[in-house]
Amino acid sequence: MDPTELRADIPALDGATYLNTGASGPAPARVLDAAADAQRRHEVDAHHGDPYPHAWDAYDATREPVADLLGAAPDEIALAGSTGDGISRVVNAVDWEAGDAVVRTDLEHPAGVLPFARLREMGVEVREVPAPGGYLDFDAYREAVDGVRFVCLSSLSWLHGTRLDVERAVDIAHDAGAFVLVDAVQSVGHHPVDVTRWGADAVVAAGHKWLLGVWGAGFLYVDGDVVESLRPRHVGYRGVEHPTEGFAYHPDASRFEVGTQSLAPYAALREAIAVHGELGSDAVHDRVLGLAERLADALGERLVSPAEPESGLVTFTAEEPEATVDRLAERDIHVRSLPGGEHVRASVHAFNTAEDVDRLLDAL
């Protein structure tokens, strides 16, 4: 499959200039068909017998391609509902005590902020490290992680489109004895990801953004060397070895799973990963950067993201961001405003074209 074929298979693009994949990607028809087929097979065919083994097999069938995509082993992958769901499951699997400390940056998505706001009520200290212009201040970070228990970082800034040096950040945190969780939802499907190379203890993402899946299919990687140190508080029979015989978590990442989940989003995720594989991760990344460069060059002084883009997320200034987004939407051009001021963000994916970029620029 090439980008032209991908574009032709996305129903939402009929007449639209969609530049908001960083919020939610439009799914190809074959991904939607995979979701519908899986739901029907489960509700019709599987109910001619016991539907539970059919569901368990379907979950396992999803775990393997997710593992391959991330460079992990299947038993290091758990299925969740979303990125925020996965982050909360990991955070709440730690036995927190008053006096513990957490580090995060000042550019985290609410999914990486709110779980720790709750921990403050338990006496956990939350240290926020500045990342001016979307770049982590490593001197401040090194000082902040001293003596902390947990670090939460985004691999790619949703506000600036900048990429974190994840390996360096993880090494510094591990040297300080901290557990590291990475929010990779803006990275997976956007550029190649190898969680083993990153070295983080846990990585969380979802399929509905750059992978072009559907809502409801989140996933998390947990390093096999640390998984048994985590005791999820969100517990169900999917996460334990013998649901009716005492209480013992599964020894692998499946301890983070809870109960029955819809099969449709995970069937869509499998198909979305297959589409991504046909396109080629490097080819997607190269095309995305080329389009981002075209947009960044033309924005000039309005550009907030780096002049040499590091991703397909391109942020720029607008006097009235929400009004600008609404005005563009009236012309079927779709971008989003960002919180906290005068910024609008466009996201370019492999299905976008130079004409999409130029149409946005002409409308601004």
C-alpha positions as CSV (number, residue, x, y, z in Angstrom):
1,M,0.0,0.0,0.0
2,D,1.2,3.5,-0.7
3,P,-0.1,6.9,0.7
4,T,-2.4,7.5,-2.3
5,E,-4.1,4.1,-1.8
6,L,-4.3,4.8,1.9
7,R,-6.0,8.1,1.3
8,A,-8.5,6.6,-1.1
9,D,-9.5,4.1,1.5
10,I,-10.4,6.6,4.3
11,P,-14.1,7.6,4.1
12,A,-13.7,10.6,6.3
13,L,-11.4,12.3,3.7
14,D,-14.2,12.6,1.1
15,G,-14.0,16.3,0.4
16,A,-12.3,17.1,3.7
17,T,-8.8,18.4,4.5
18,Y,-8.1,16.5,7.7
19,L,-5.0,17.8,9.6
20,N,-5.8,16.6,13.1
21,T,-4.4,13.1,13.4
22,G,-2.6,14.1,16.6
23,A,-6.0,14.2,18.2
24,S,-7.6,11.3,16.4
25,G,-6.8,9.6,13.1
26,P,-9.5,8.8,10.5
27,A,-9.7,5.0,10.1
28,P,-9.4,3.4,6.6
29,A,-12.4,1.4,5.4
30,R,-10.6,-1.9,5.8
31,V,-10.0,-1.1,9.4
32,L,-13.6,-0.3,10.0
33,D,-14.6,-3.5,8.2
34,A,-12.3,-5.5,10.4
35,A,-14.0,-4.1,13.5
36,A,-17.5,-4.8,12.2
37,D,-16.5,-8.3,11.1
38,A,-15.0,-9.1,14.5
39,Q,-18.0,-7.8,16.4
40,R,-20.4,-9.9,14.2
41,R,-18.3,-13.1,14.5
42,H,-18.3,-12.8,18.3
43,E,-22.0,-11.9,18.7
44,V,-23.2,-14.5,16.1
45,D,-20.8,-17.3,15.4
46,A,-19.1,-17.5,18.8
47,H,-22.5,-17.7,20.5
48,H,-23.1,-21.1,19.0
49,G,-20.8,-22.3,21.7
50,D,-18.8,-20.7,24.6
51,P,-17.9,-17.1,23.5
52,Y,-15.2,-16.7,26.1
53,P,-12.5,-18.8,24.5
54,H,-13.1,-17.0,21.2
55,A,-12.6,-13.7,23.0
56,W,-9.4,-14.8,24.8
57,D,-8.0,-16.0,21.4
58,A,-8.8,-12.6,19.8
59,Y,-7.1,-10.7,22.6
60,D,-4.0,-12.9,22.2
61,A,-4.1,-12.3,18.4
62,T,-3.8,-8.6,19.1
63,R,-1.1,-8.8,21.7
64,E,1.4,-10.3,19.2
65,P,1.3,-7.6,16.5
66,V,1.4,-4.9,19.2
67,A,4.5,-6.5,20.6
68,D,6.2,-6.7,17.2
69,L,5.4,-3.0,16.6
70,L,7.0,-2.0,19.8
71,G,10.0,-4.4,19.8
72,A,8.7,-6.2,22.8
73,A,7.6,-9.8,23.7
74,P,3.9,-10.6,23.7
75,D,3.9,-11.4,27.4
76,E,5.1,-7.8,28.1
77,I,1.9,-6.4,26.5
78,A,-1.5,-5.7,28.1
79,L,-4.6,-4.4,26.4
80,A,-6.3,-1.3,27.9
81,G,-9.0,1.0,26.8
82,S,-6.9,4.1,26.0
83,T,-3.6,5.8,26.8
84,G,-5.1,7.5,29.9
85,D,-6.5,4.1,31.0
86,G,-3.1,2.5,30.7
87,I,-1.3,5.2,32.5
88,S,-3.7,5.1,35.4
89,R,-3.4,1.3,35.6
90,V,0.4,1.5,35.9
91,V,0.4,4.4,38.3
92,N,-2.2,2.7,40.6
93,A,-0.2,-0.5,40.6
94,V,2.5,1.2,42.7
95,D,2.3,0.9,46.5
96,W,2.5,4.6,47.2
97,E,3.5,6.0,50.6
98,A,3.4,9.5,52.0
99,G,6.7,11.2,51.2
100,D,7.2,9.5,47.8
101,A,8.0,11.8,44.9
102,V,7.0,11.8,41.2
103,V,8.6,13.8,38.4
104,R,6.9,14.9,35.2
105,T,7.4,17.7,32.7
106,D,5.3,20.8,32.3
107,L,4.2,19.7,28.8
108,E,2.5,16.4,29.7
109,H,-1.0,15.7,28.4
110,P,-3.7,15.5,31.1
111,A,-3.4,11.7,30.9
112,G,0.0,12.1,32.5
113,V,-1.0,14.8,35.0
114,L,-4.3,13.9,36.6
115,P,-3.3,10.5,38.1
116,F,-0.5,12.3,40.0
117,A,-2.8,15.1,41.1
118,R,-4.8,12.4,42.9
119,L,-1.7,11.1,44.6
120,R,-1.0,14.5,46.2
121,E,-4.0,13.8,48.5
122,M,-2.0,10.9,49.8
123,G,1.1,13.0,50.6
124,V,3.0,12.2,47.4
125,E,5.1,15.1,46.1
126,V,4.9,15.9,42.4
127,R,7.8,17.7,40.9
128,E,7.3,19.5,37.5
129,V,10.4,20.0,35.3
130,P,10.4,22.8,32.7
131,A,10.6,21.9,29.0
132,P,10.9,25.4,27.4
133,G,10.0,25.3,23.7
134,G,9.2,21.6,24.0
135,Y,12.8,20.6,25.1
136,L,13.4,19.0,28.4
137,D,15.9,21.0,30.6
138,F,18.1,18.0,31.4
139,D,20.0,19.9,34.2
140,A,16.8,20.6,36.0
141,Y,15.6,17.1,35.3
142,R,18.7,15.4,36.7
143,E,18.3,17.5,39.9
144,A,14.5,16.7,40.1
145,V,14.8,13.0,39.8
146,D,17.2,12.6,42.7
147,G,15.5,10.5,45.2
148,V,12.2,10.1,43.4
149,R,10.2,6.9,43.0
150,F,8.5,7.5,39.7
151,V,8.9,9.5,36.4
152,C,6.3,10.1,33.7
153,L,7.4,11.5,30.4
154,S,6.0,12.0,26.9
155,S,8.1,10.7,24.0
156,L,6.7,13.4,21.7
157,S,5.2,16.7,22.9
158,W,1.6,17.1,21.9
159,L,2.1,20.9,22.3
160,H,5.2,21.4,20.3
161,G,5.8,18.4,18.1
162,T,9.3,17.9,19.6
163,R,10.8,14.5,20.4
164,L,12.3,13.7,23.7
165,D,15.6,11.9,24.0
166,V,13.9,9.0,25.8
167,E,17.0,6.9,26.2
168,R,18.9,9.7,27.9
169,A,15.9,10.6,30.1
170,V,15.4,6.9,31.1
171,D,19.1,6.4,31.9
172,I,19.2,9.4,34.2
173,A,16.1,8.3,36.0
174,H,17.3,4.8,36.4
175,D,20.6,6.0,37.8
176,A,18.5,7.8,40.4
177,G,16.5,4.6,41.2
178,A,13.2,5.7,39.7
179,F,10.6,3.8,37.7
180,V,10.0,5.3,34.3
181,L,6.6,5.4,32.5
182,V,6.6,6.8,28.9
183,D,3.4,8.2,27.2
184,A,4.1,7.2,23.6
185,V,0.7,7.8,22.0
186,Q,2.1,10.5,19.7
187,S,5.0,8.3,18.7
188,V,3.5,4.9,17.9
189,G,2.6,4.8,14.2
190,H,4.3,8.2,13.7
191,H,7.9,7.2,13.8
192,P,9.7,3.9,14.6
193,V,9.5,2.9,18.3
194,D,11.7,0.3,20.0
195,V,10.8,0.0,23.7
196,T,13.8,-2.2,24.4
197,R,16.1,0.5,23.1
198,W,14.3,3.2,25.1
199,G,14.8,1.1,28.3
200,A,11.7,2.4,30.0
201,D,9.9,0.3,32.6
202,A,6.5,0.9,31.0
203,V,5.3,2.4,27.8
204,V,1.6,3.3,27.1
205,A,-0.1,4.2,23.8
206,A,-3.3,3.7,21.8
207,G,-4.3,2.8,18.3
208,H,-6.7,5.7,17.3
209,K,-4.1,8.4,16.5
210,W,-1.2,7.8,14.1
211,L,-2.0,4.1,13.6
212,L,-5.4,5.1,12.3
213,G,-7.3,2.5,14.3
214,V,-10.6,3.2,16.2
215,W,-11.3,4.4,19.7
216,G,-11.2,1.9,22.5
217,A,-7.9,0.1,21.9
218,G,-5.2,1.2,24.2
219,F,-2.1,-0.9,25.1
220,L,0.8,-1.0,27.5
221,Y,4.2,-2.5,27.6
222,V,5.7,-3.5,30.9
223,D,9.3,-4.7,31.1
224,G,9.3,-8.3,32.1
225,D,12.0,-7.7,34.7
226,V,9.8,-5.2,36.7
227,V,6.3,-6.5,36.1
228,E,6.1,-8.5,39.3
229,S,6.9,-5.4,41.4
230,L,3.6,-3.9,40.3
231,R,0.3,-4.8,42.0
232,P,-2.6,-3.4,40.1
233,R,-5.5,-2.1,42.2
234,H,-7.8,-2.3,39.1
235,V,-8.3,-6.0,39.4
236,G,-10.5,-8.5,37.5
237,Y,-10.5,-12.2,36.5
238,R,-8.4,-11.5,33.4
239,G,-5.5,-10.3,35.6
240,V,-5.2,-13.3,37.9
241,E,-4.2,-16.9,37.5
242,H,-7.1,-18.7,39.1
243,P,-10.1,-16.4,39.5
244,T,-12.0,-18.8,41.8
245,E,-9.0,-20.1,43.7
246,G,-7.4,-17.5,45.9
247,F,-5.6,-14.4,44.7
248,A,-2.4,-14.5,42.5
249,Y,-1.7,-12.1,39.7
250,H,-0.5,-13.4,36.3
251,P,3.3,-13.3,36.3
252,D,3.3,-11.2,33.1
253,A,1.8,-7.9,31.8
254,S,-1.7,-9.5,31.5
255,R,-2.1,-8.8,35.2
256,F,-3.1,-5.3,34.1
257,E,-6.1,-6.6,32.2
258,V,-9.5,-6.7,33.9
259,G,-12.5,-8.3,32.2
260,T,-14.4,-8.5,29.0
261,Q,-13.6,-5.8,26.4
262,S,-15.2,-5.2,23.0
263,L,-13.3,-7.2,20.4
264,A,-14.0,-4.7,17.7
265,P,-11.4,-2.0,18.6
266,Y,-8.7,-4.7,18.9
267,A,-9.6,-6.2,15.6
268,A,-9.3,-2.7,14.1
269,L,-6.0,-2.3,15.8
270,R,-4.6,-5.5,14.3
271,E,-5.7,-4.3,10.9
272,A,-4.4,-0.8,11.4
273,I,-1.0,-2.3,12.4
274,A,-1.1,-4.4,9.2
275,V,-1.8,-1.3,7.1
276,H,1.1,0.6,8.8
277,G,3.4,-2.4,8.1
278,E,2.4,-2.2,4.4
279,L,3.2,1.5,4.3
280,G,6.5,1.0,6.1
281,S,7.3,2.9,9.3
282,D,10.3,4.7,7.9
283,A,8.3,5.7,4.8
284,V,5.5,7.1,6.9
285,H,7.9,9.1,8.9
286,D,9.8,10.5,5.9
287,R,6.6,11.6,4.2
288,V,5.2,13.2,7.4
289,L,8.4,15.2,7.9
290,G,8.4,16.4,4.3
291,L,4.8,17.7,4.6
292,A,5.6,19.2,8.0
293,E,8.6,21.1,6.5
294,R,6.4,22.5,3.7
295,L,4.0,23.8,6.3
296,A,6.6,25.1,8.7
297,D,8.5,26.9,6.0
298,A,5.4,28.8,4.9
299,L,4.3,29.8,8.4
300,G,7.3,31.9,9.0
301,E,7.2,34.0,12.2
302,R,3.9,32.4,13.2
303,L,5.6,29.1,13.7
304,V,5.9,27.8,17.3
305,S,7.2,24.3,16.6
306,P,10.8,23.9,15.5
307,A,11.8,25.4,12.1
308,E,13.1,22.0,11.3
309,P,10.2,19.8,12.2
310,E,10.7,16.7,14.3
311,S,7.3,15.3,13.7
312,G,4.0,15.9,11.9
313,L,2.7,18.1,14.7
314,V,3.1,21.8,13.7
315,T,2.0,24.5,16.1
316,F,1.5,28.1,15.1
317,T,0.1,31.3,16.6
318,A,-3.4,32.6,16.0
319,E,-5.0,35.7,17.6
320,E,-8.3,33.8,18.2
321,P,-7.4,30.1,18.2
322,E,-10.9,28.7,18.7
323,A,-12.5,31.1,16.2
324,T,-9.7,30.2,13.7
325,V,-10.5,26.5,14.1
326,D,-14.2,27.1,13.7
327,R,-13.6,29.2,10.6
328,L,-11.4,26.6,9.0
329,A,-13.9,23.8,9.9
330,E,-16.6,25.7,7.9
331,R,-14.4,25.2,4.9
332,D,-13.9,21.5,5.8
333,I,-10.3,22.1,7.0
334,H,-9.8,20.4,10.3
335,V,-7.1,21.4,12.9
336,R,-7.3,22.0,16.6
337,S,-6.6,24.8,19.2
338,L,-4.3,24.1,22.1
339,P,-4.9,25.1,25.7
340,G,-3.3,28.1,27.3
341,G,-3.3,30.9,24.8
342,E,-2.8,31.7,21.2
343,H,-1.9,28.4,19.5
344,V,-3.4,26.2,16.8
345,R,-1.9,22.8,15.9
346,A,-2.0,21.1,12.5
347,S,-1.1,17.4,12.2
348,V,0.1,15.9,8.9
349,H,0.1,12.2,8.3
350,A,1.1,10.0,5.3
351,F,-2.4,10.2,3.8
352,N,-2.1,14.0,3.6
353,T,-0.8,15.8,0.5
354,A,1.0,19.0,-0.4
355,E,-2.4,20.3,-1.6
356,D,-3.8,19.7,1.9
357,V,-1.0,21.8,3.3
358,D,-1.5,24.6,0.7
359,R,-5.2,24.7,1.3
360,L,-4.7,25.3,5.0
361,L,-2.1,28.0,4.3
362,D,-4.4,29.7,1.8
363,A,-7.3,29.6,4.3
364,L,-5.3,31.1,7.1
